[in-house]
């Protein structure tokens, strides 16, 4: 091997991005092919496929009688979330060596989620709603959730929720019941996250799937007779149970190998590309 040779192995963050994009494109196409209506204007299909991250195809393609223009406050709030996320990402990149890899990786990851899912995707929702499309934000104030059912069903990543409800939950309910269908939906979500998170990390296999199985178990516990008796899914106790079930096993989802082998090298690549002198 001579000095001009290079390592042909792709970095973990690039593998993650390729897998995430491929899965997203596959699911996006699946949602489009399953649409109930085909609008005359081709631009609506193209807009849905390439310029809207949601999976609510029929709502997006449908016509609105009245255009509900977003308020100025909502525009400012979306811009604020994008700015906060971008700020966290920049801080993680610039202070990578000072923070230590694990902490910097978590800060950078939160920056990515805030700037993308909470910020940019909200701006896209506002833009399409301004243009008269049914494009509700895919993140709907998850922090106010009083239960896991509310968090996963009505507030967190509604794009993926729409798909699992349409292609997993509803078809399986007549076969294995509501509880079994709910467990199946969470299990499939865990497998997808294992593919995108653990495979690029080459470690931590099963952690993301275990995390989502625990979410399913917690949701079923909320709906059980005992759960209703002790107050799960409502009030302060419901909020505490929801927060604990989400946060305590979070390291199973975003495990240390993923942080250190995927997120941190991604941040380091950003630093070398944007601020090579630092």
Secondary structure as UniProt FT lines:
FT   TURN            3..4
FT   HELIX           12..33
FT   HELIX           42..51
FT   HELIX           57..61
FT   HELIX           72..94
FT   HELIX           96..99
FT   HELIX           101..113
FT   HELIX           114..120
FT   HELIX           121..130
FT   TURN            131..132
FT   HELIX           142..144
FT   HELIX           148..150
FT   HELIX           151..155
FT   HELIX           158..164
FT   HELIX           165..169
FT   HELIX           170..193
FT   HELIX           194..198
FT   HELIX           199..201
FT   TURN            205..206
FT   HELIX           207..223
FT   HELIX           225..230
FT   TURN            231..233
FT   HELIX           235..247
FT   TURN            248..249
FT   HELIX           250..253
FT   HELIX           256..258
FT   HELIX           259..263
FT   HELIX           264..274
FT   TURN            276..277
//
